[in-house]
């Protein structure tokens, strides 16, 4: 037994309250080392009457470690606990301070979960795990009100550049909500819509006004109301890490220098404000002079931005915020931000843009979720680039699941491309089979999936500005077969709760493997997903329950006999099978 690999701590993703009654415990061990693990748990004030051994299950693995998990519903909402580790006949007890061969006589030196305080429980909005998001870049989605066109607007569908405009606006979104409803979308994430000078609007000039090229507050209210009538939630983009160069306080500092009352709203290293050797004398997003970094620790800045966060929820009724460059803003600001937003709407979704492991932001006092780019990388590496085999992919996904509390994984924002990346079809070098398989995993995994506008009808594009093309509305230029695939995929996801909140288990993911099988299970409801990423047909032989299994894509059924399910999938084939009672 390799005890050096065994790890637990009473915090974060290792020991947490899943809800107001339930505690989840996790333990890490060397991959394949332990055969059984138990939590030795009870109430510290009534140890002898409550102590019990709770079997732990192997809930996921990565390349190096196994992760064991159990849940406990302590009668008095507090828990003392240790672990019993077994490898064959070898038994070791783990306390908070040591490993011992004898069962601890009392709980004094065990780990402790002191109490489930309701206010400390990380509770993301329940609706998010059931949502299907669609990301819209407003300037490029649809032109619904030509009277708001910029002076130098280009004909719709011409080649995008970092600077040009095509006249997309909020009315255009309203005009095309039928498209989203037909697809099955229940949430829209908009990139910024507030007044700014660029086509992307990440250089905010006025946080309290809608950009006049897009509409006004009344247009936004009309859009939000129309979305809500269709059961679609609305997420706006907040750029609180930095403002734009035309933001009034920054203009004042540019004009008055150290005499400006707003000089402490920004991180100025040297006056006057200027760019020296391509680096501004003030902190900015990257080194972009047009985007000066805001000092969110300044009380006046914090007060202003928190009023912005509250205003658009209370005045317009938006359903949450996506937070740009979220990891570069101080954590205390985000704690206060959460309090303000949740007070305005307890069901609001707070989504941070972070591209890496994000545990510090997912402790229940800051964000509900982050944009899950590590998930994106793993999916692309296996399904699109082919740089991971099935085993490597399973390990990467296992690592993701091990990092966060379950409730964070259930609402993770799972995307495959965005306005910041090349489009999925371009990454797949035009291979729509690869696009479909990657999306299939996205929609049958836990977390909320997001489609980047136009992916569903076959749009392609390299990185910015290529990924920000005008939406294609001519049916003759749309891939309607691909649209039907996404619509069916969304229908399957929304019709089967096991695909949204069920457990996730890999059944087949072998070394050098190009086929994948996994199970989603919620109570008696079982869904199997089989994927063949190979250019030739492959046969799956899986250990499953003796039942009839229905392919939710085709309606065909297959029978499992003597605990074995055998099914042959064609090249780039897939099947989503539901166990029939």
N, C-alpha and C positions, 0 to 999 in steps of 0.2 A: 504494500500500500504506500503510494508516494504522497506522504503527508505534506511535503513542501508545496504541492500543487493545490491543496485544499484551502479554500478561501470563503470567508463570510464576514460581513460587518453589519451591525444593526442599524442600517440606514439605506437610503436611495433605493436601488432596484433589488437589494438583497433582503430587506425586511421592511415591508410597507403595508399600510392599510389600503386594501382594494376598495372597500366601501365602509360604511359606518359600523359594520359588525365583523368584517373578515380581514384577517392578516395573512399575507403571503410571505412565505419564507423561501429563500433560495440558497443553494450551496454549490460552489464550483469544485470540481475534482479533475484529475488527469483523465483524458479521454480513454474510456474503456477500462479504467482501473477499478472502480467500485461496482459491486454487483447489487447491493441494496443500500439505501440510506433512509434513516428515520429521523424525524424531529422528536426530541424528548422534551415535552412542553406541558405547562400547567400554570395556574395562577400562583403568584409568589406568596399571597397571604392564605391560600388554601391548597398548598402544594399536594399534600397526601391525598386529598379528596378529588383533585382535578388532573393530576399528572397522567400523561398517556404517551404512547409511542405512535406517531403519525407517519404512515408510509409516505415517502416522497417519490415522485415520478421523474423520470428523465425527460424533461420537457424540451430541451434542445441541446445541440452540440455545435462546436466550431472545429477548426483544424487541430486544436490542442486540448480543449477542455470539454467535459460534460457539465451540464447545468441541471441540478436537481431542484424540484419545487414541490411545495405542499401548501395547502391553505388550512387555516384554523379559525374557528369561530369561538373565541374565548368567552365564557359566560359573563365575565366582568370587564371585558374590553381591555385586558392587559395580559401580558404573557412573559413568563420566564421560559427559556428554551436553550437546549443544546442539541447535539446531533450524535446519532449512532451510525458509524461508518462500517460497512461490511464488505469484505472481499473474500468470497468463499466462506471458510470457517473463521477467518480473522476478523476480530471485532475491536474497534477503537471508539472511545467516547471523546467528543470534542466539546470543550467548555469555552468560555470567553477568553481564557488565558493559556490553555494547554490541551494536549491530547493525553488521555489516560486509558488504561486498560480495564479499570473497574468503573462500574456505574457510579456517578456522583451521588453521594449520600443525601445531599440536600441541594436546593437551587441557588445557593448563595453566589456561586462563581459561574453561573450560566449567563448567557446573553439575556437582554431584557428589551421588550417592547413595552414602555411604561404605561401607555394608555392611548386608546383611540379617541383623541379629541376631534370632534366633528369638524371644527374649523381647520384642522390640519390635513384632512383627507383630500387628496388630489382628485377632483371631480370634474373632468372635462365635460362639455355639453354632450348629452346623450345622443342628440340628433346627428352628430358629426359621423359617428361610426356607420350610419346608414346612408350617408350622403354620397353623391357622385358630383364632383366639381368639374367645371369647365373654365379655363382661363381665357380671358379676353384682353387683348391689347387694343384699347378703344379707338385709337387713331386709324387702325387698320381693319376693323371688323365690318362696319357698314356705314355709309353716308346717308343719313335719314333726313337731314336738314341742311340743304346746300346754302341757305342764307348764313350759316355759321362757318362756312369754309374760310380757311386762311387765304390771304391775298394771293399767295403763290401756290395754290393747291394744284397737284398733278392729277392727270386722268387716272381713274381707279384701275388698279392692276398693273401700272407701270412699274419699272424696277425701283425697289426701295433703296434709299441711301440713309446714312445717319442723320441727315438734315431735312429731307423733304417731307411734305405733308400730302395726305390724300383725302382729308375731310371726314374721316370716321368720327362718329359722335354717339351720344347716348340715345338719341331718337332712332338711330340705326339699329341699336341693340333692341329697343322696344319693338321695332318693325319685324325683327327676326326671332322673337321668342318662340314662335311656333316650331322653328327648327330645333331649338333646345328641348322643348317639351316632347317633340317626336322622338328625339334621341334618348330621352329619359333622364336629363340633367336635373339635379335638385339643388345645385349650388353654383354660383358664379364668383370667381375671383377676378377682380378688375385690377390691372396695373393702374398707377396713379391717375386720378381724374381732376386734381386740383390745379389752379392756375400756375402755369410754368411756361418757359420759353421754348422748350424742345418738344419733339414729337412723342417722346417717351414719358415726359412729365416727372422725372425723378429729380428735377431741380426746382423744387417748390418755391413759388413766388408768394402765394397767399394760401395758407392752409384753411382759410375759412370761406373760400369761394370755389365753385366749380369752374374749370377753365372755359371761357366763353366759346372756344372752338367746339366744345363738347355739349354745352347747354348751360343751364343754371340750376339753382337749388330746386326749383319747381319741376324741371325736367327729371332731375335725379329722384325726387319724391314720386313722380309718375312712374319711373322705371322700377323703383323698389316696390311700389304698390302692385304693379303688374306682375313682377316676379313672385311676390308673396301670394297673389291670387292663384298662381300656378304651382305653388309649393316649392319655389326656388328661393334659397337664401342668398344674401348678397354680402360679399367680403370686399372691403376696400383696402387699398395699399397705403400705409402710413410711412412717410419718409422722415423719421425723427432723428436719425443719425446725423443728417446734414440737411441744409436748406439749399436754395438756389442762390446764384449771385445777385439776382434781382429782389431777393427777400428784403423787405424794408429795413429791418435792423442791420443787415449786412451792408446795405447801401449807405446807411448812416455812418458805419464804421469806415467804409471806403472814403467817405467825404471828410469826416472829422478826425479820423485816427484815434489817438489816445483820449481825445476830448469827448468822444461819443459815449453817451450813457449806455450804449449797447456793446461796448468793447468786450465785456466779460460774457457776452452771449456766445462767444466763439473762443477757439483755442489759438490765440495769436502769439506767435513766438517772437515776432519782431515787427515794429512799425517803420515805415508805412507798409500797408498791405501790397505786396507785389509778388511776382514770380521770378525767382532767381535760379538759373540753370535748370529750368523746367520743374522746379519745386516751389510751391507757394510758401510765403513766410507765415502762413497760418495752416493749421491742420485741415485736411479735406478728405472727402472720399477718395481713396487711392491718392493721387496727386492732381486730381481734377480741380482746377481753379474755380470752375463754375459751381462747385458743390462744397462750400465751406462747412466744416464739421461743427455741429451745435454742442454747446457745453450744457449737457442735460443735468449736471450737478448744480448749475446755477438756479437758485430758487425761482427767479423770474421766468427763465426758460422753461423750467419744469411746470410751473403754473400755466403758462401759455399752452404748452403742448398737451397737458392733461385736459385742459378745456376743449381743445380740438378733438381729442379722443372721445370725450363725452358728448360734444355737440352733435356730431354726425350720427350717433346712436339715438339720442333723444329727439333730435329735430327731424331726421329723415327715416330712422328705423332700420339702419343697416344691422347686419347680424354678426359682425365681427371685423377684425383687423388682421391684415397680413403686414408684418413689420420688416421693413427693408434694412439690410445690414445690421440685423438685430444683435449680433454678438459683439459689436463695437460700442454699444451703449451701456452705461453703467447699470449694474444689476439692481441697485436701489430704485432707479427710475422705473424699471420694469415691475418691481414689486408695487410701487405706487400706481403705476399704470393699470395693473390688474385690478386693484381695489376700485379704482374709478370706473373702469369698464364693466366690471361685474356688478357694481352697484347700479349702474345705468341699465344693464341687461344681464342678469345672471346666466343666461343661455348664450351669450356672445362667445364666439370662437376666437381665440388669440393664437395666431400662427406666426412664428418667427422664421425669418430667412437665415438659416445656419446650414452650412454645407458639410458639416463634420459631426462627430460624436457630440451630443448636446445635453448630457445629463444635468449640468448645472442649471439649465434653463427649464428642466422638466421635473421640478421638485414640488409642484403644486402652488408655488407662490409667484410664478412669473408667467410662462406660456402654457397653453394647452397642448401645443404640438409644434413641430418644426417641419420645414420642407425637407423631405427625407431623401437627400441626395446620396447618402451611402447605399440606400435601397436602389436608387436609380443606377448607380455604378455597378452594383452586383447584377442587376437584371440585364443591363446592356452587355456586360462582360460575358455572360452566358448565352443569352438569346440572340444577340446582335453581332458582337465581335468574335465570339467563340474562343476567347482567351481563358475562360474558366471551363472546366469539365463539370459534370453534374455534381460530383462530390465537392468540388471547390465552391460551387454556387450554394449548395446546402450549408456549407460551413460559413459562408459569408452571411446568409440569411439568419443562421443560428446565432451568429455573433450579434446581429442587429436585435434579435428578440431578447437576448440576454442583457442588453444594455439598459433597458428601460422598464419601469413598472408596466404591467399589462394594460392599464387604462391609457397610458401614453401610446403604446403600440396600436391600440384599437382606434385611435383618432389621428395617427400619423398621416401627414400629407404626402401621399405617394404619387410621384410624377415621373414621367419618362423623358420629357423635354419641356422647354419653357422659352420665354423671350430672351433668356440668357444663354441658351445652348442651341446647337444645330437641331433641326427637327428630327423626330424619330425616323421618318422614312429616309432622310438623307443619311443618318447614321447607319441605317441598314442598307445603304447603297441601292436604294430603290426596291429592295426585296420586301414585298408586302407580306410574305409568309412570316418573315422574321418580325415584322411589326405586329402581326396578329398574335404570335406566340408570346412576345413580350407583354402585350396588353392583356392577354389571357391571364398571365400570372398576376399582373397588377390588379386585375379585377376579382381574382379569386383568393387574394391574400388579405390579411387583416390590415386595417387602416383605410382612409378614404382616398379613392383614386381620383386623379385629375387629368382631363384631356386638354391639351393645348389647342386652341381654336384652329380648325381646319385639318387637324390630323385625321379626323373621322371621314374626310372626303378625299384624302390622299395628297394633301399639300406637302411640299418639301421645302428645303431651304437650309443653307449653311448658317453659321453663326451670324450674329448681328452685323449687318442689317438683313441678311437673307432670311432669317427665321421670323422676320416681322413683315412679311408680304401682306398685301391686301387679301382678305378672305375672298375665296372663289364662290360666287353665287350663281354662276351659269351652270345649270344641271348637266349640260353637255360636257362640261369640263370637270365634273365631280365624279369620284369613284363611288357609285351608289352601292356596289357590292360591299365595299369597305364600310360604308355607312350602315348597311344592314347588319354587318358583323358586330359593330360596336353597339348598335341598338339591341341585338340579341344578347350580347354579353352583359349589358346593363340590366336587361330584363331578368336574366338568370341570377345576377347578383342580388337585385332587389327582391326577388321572389323567394330566396332561400337564406334565412337568418344565419345558418351555419357558415355561410361564406363571409359574413360580416362580423360575427361575434363568437364563432366556434373556435375550438382548439385547432392548432396547426401542427401536423406531423408529416415528415417526409417518410414515404414508404419505399422509394427507390431513388437513389442518387449515387451512382457508383463512380469509382475512379475511371478516368478516361471515358466516362459515360456521356451519351448524348440524348438520353431519355430520362424523364423525370416523372415521378408519381408522388402525390401527397394527398393527405386526408384533411378535411375540415369536418369537425364533429361538434354538434350541439345537442346534448341529450341523446334521443334516439334518432336524430337526423344526421345522416352521414353523406358527405359529398366526396367523391374521389375525382382528382384531376390528373389526367395523363397527357404528357406532352412528348412528342418525338421531334427533336431538333435536327435529325439526320436527313440527308438527301435521299435515303432509301427507307423502305418500310421496316418497322421493327415490331416485335411481339413482346407484350408485357405479360408476366405471370406473377400475380400478387396474392399474398395471403390476406383474405378478407372473409367476412361472414357469408354464410350460404344464403344468398338472397338473389332476387332479380335486381338488376341494375339498369336504370334508364339513362340513356345518353340525352342530356338536356338540350343539346344542339340539334340532334336529328330525330329524337323520339324513339330510336331503336332500343331494344332491351337485350341484355346479355345475362346469362345465368352463371352464378358462381357455384361450383360443385366441389364438395369435400374440402372446403376452405380455400379453394383456388379460383382466381378470376384470370382468364386468359383472353387477351384481346390484341388484335393486330392493327397497328396504326400506319397509314401511308406516310410517305415523306412529308415532313413538316405537319404531321397530323396531330390532332388533339381530341380529347373527349372529356366532358364533364359529366360524371355518372352519379346519379342519385340512388341511394339504397331504397328499394321498395319493400314495404312491410308485407 
